[in-house]
Amino acid sequence: MSKSSVIVVGGGIVGVMTALTLQRRGEAVTLIDRWEPGHSRASSTDYNRVIRAISGRDEFYTRWARESRLRWLELQAESGQNLMYECGALILATGGHCDWENATTETFDRVGVPYYKFGQQDIESRFPQFRVPDIEYALFEPEAGMLMAHRCVLTALELFRRAGGIVQRGRVTTDGSERPMLDGKPLEADLIVVSTGPWMADMFPRTIKPISTVVGVNVLYTSTPDGSEDFDMSRMPCWIDHGQGSFGLPSSEGSGVKAAVVIPDKIDLDNDERLIRQETLGRTRSYIRHRLPGLEGQRVVDSKFNQIILTPDTHFIVDWHPEHENVLFAGGCSGHLFKHAPVFAEFAAGVGMNDFGTADRFKITGRRKLSAKESPSGR
């Protein structure tokens, strides 16, 4: 039997993992990106990302995250690269606003995810880096941690090439009917997987743009104090702090402590510089004074300006274009997709090769905004 011809458009983590999955299935896959995969414009860029199973009441994503953790460990063993560090994740539940965290405990109990529930005194005793007068309790997931994002993309890309996959540089656009085009000609393949992250909205203004919002996220890295290991990943976990609209990761491989105060920012994907807004410095420093007083006065040593695409319900998109039967969308809600990439890629590949249909939650139609209690991301 001859191989199918597959084109994957977009070389972020979804694109490279889906291309790798399809290539290992025996398909002939070409991966196309405008720039070198791993480039600094991509949503999959930055040094690290949180991997955690915490998804509120959503058992589906909880199970996907647990399975993805195993797949990342397998890829780490296969490649010999440090892709994941299990430093744990601490979820801080603000008094009076604990719906997402309360729902998570019930889901963890059903699924069997290891976790601890700490009161204020336990948090301060076990993780003295955090000041928590406004926190009712915290959930600690010991098998969570961080993925080294940039390294994960490049490692998956190298495995794809070793498997015989082809990487091509080029800008894919669409015509009036949203047919994918390259150099003025329609893309020709049995299957075209579009995984261009936030760019998907502009490429498909009728199909994807109405169900998506593209926002920028400012991220700062702060130096650890002289002579101290307290803020290294060996002693400090990743954390999510919904009450303050923030999340962060401890210093890893000398990066400094990553802290992001999530205030959605506008971005022109093709024309804006990837520079953080100056006002973000003040907001982040104010957060550090409140939550991480041991870092007060330390200098910012690095910064990233990332962009993410969000769907109203924060569910992913894995669905066929309504007019082009060989065009499959794969992406959506890149704010929590990275960690799921190995399992997401297997699912997208299965849909693309007609092994099964997509899930209702991943369809283009029927989208609605969820409450924080319902949302898997807590947004």
Residue, then its C-alpha position, 0 to 999 in steps of 0.5 A: m500500500s502506498k503512503s498517504s501524502v500529508i502536509v502539516v502547516g505550522g512548526g510549533i509543538v502541535g505541528v511537530m508532534t502531529a507531524l512526528t506521530l503521522q510520520r511514525r505511522g508510516e505516512a509521508v509527511t512534510l512540515i511547513d513553517r514560515w520560520e525556523p521551527g523553535h523561532s521566537r515569534a512562536s507561541s511554543t517558544d520560551y524556556n519552560r511551561v507548566i505541566r500539571a493535571i489540575s483541570g477543575r472538574d474536567e476529567f477529560y483533560t486531567r486524564w490527558a495530562r496524566e497520559s501526556r506526562l508519561r509520553w514526555l518521560e518516554l520522549q525524554a528517555e528516547s532522546g536523552q534530552n532533559l525535557m521535563y523536571e518534576c518539581g511539583a505544582l502548587i495551586l493557591a486557592t484564594g479565600g472565597h474564590c475556590d470553585w476551580e480548586n474545590a472541583t479539582t480535588e473531587t476530580f483527582d479523587r476520582v481519577g487517582v491523581p496524587y496530591y496534597k492539600f495544605g493549609q496556610q501554616d503547612i504552605e509557609s512551613r513547606f514552601p517558605q518562598f510564598r507569603v499566603p495571608d489571603i490563601e485559604y488552602a493550596l493543592f500540591e501536585p508532586e508529579a507536576g512540574m515544568l517542560m523545557a518548551h524550546r527544547c521539547v520543540l527542537t527534540a520532536l523536530e529532530l525525531f521527525r527528521r530522523a523518521g524521514g520527515i521533510v521540513q520546508r520553509g514557506r508561508v501558507t496563506t488562504d484564498g477567498s474560500e479559505r483554501p490553503m495556498l503556498d506561493g500562489k498555488p493550492l496545497e495538494a495533499d491527501l491530508i492538510v493539518v493546520s496547526t498555526g496557533p494564533w495565526m489560524a484566526d487570520m488565516f481563516p477569518r470566516t471559520i476560526k476567527p469568530i470563535s477565537t481571541v488572540v492575546g499577548v502575555n508578558v513574562l518576566y524572569t527575576s534573578t534569584p538572591d545571592g548565595s540562595e538556592d531557595f528559588d531553584m526548582s530543587r526547592m521550589p515548585c511551579w505555582i498557579d495563583h488565580g486570585q492574583g491572575s498569575f502563575g510562575l516557575p522556579s529558576s531552572e538551568g539558571s533562568g531566574v524565577k519566571a512570573a507572569v501577571v496575566i493581563p491580556d494584551k493586544i498584539d499584531l502578530d505580523n507587525d508588533e515587536r516581541l517586547i514586554r510592555q514597560e508597565t508590566l514591570g511595575r505590575t510584576r514587581s508588585y505581585i512579587r512583593h505580595r507573594l514572593p517577598g524574598l525576591e523583592g529588590q532582585r533584578v529582572v534578567d530576562s523577559k518574553f512576550n508570548q501570544i496565545i489563542l483562546t476559544p470561548d470555552t478554552h477547549f481545543i480545536v480538532d475539526w475539519h474545514p466545512e468546505h475543504e474536506n482534506v483540511l483539518f484544524a488542530g490547535g486552539c487554547s494554546g494557553h494550556l495546550f503545550k503540556h497535552a501535546p503528545v496525546f493531542a497529536e495522537f488524537a489529531a492524527g487519528v482524526g486526520m487518518n479517519d480512525f475515528g471522529t473528533a470529540d464534540r468539545f473540539k468541534i468548531t460549532g457550539r462554542r460558548k463561554l464557560s464559567a470559572k467553575e466549568s472551565p478546565s483552565g480556571r479562566 
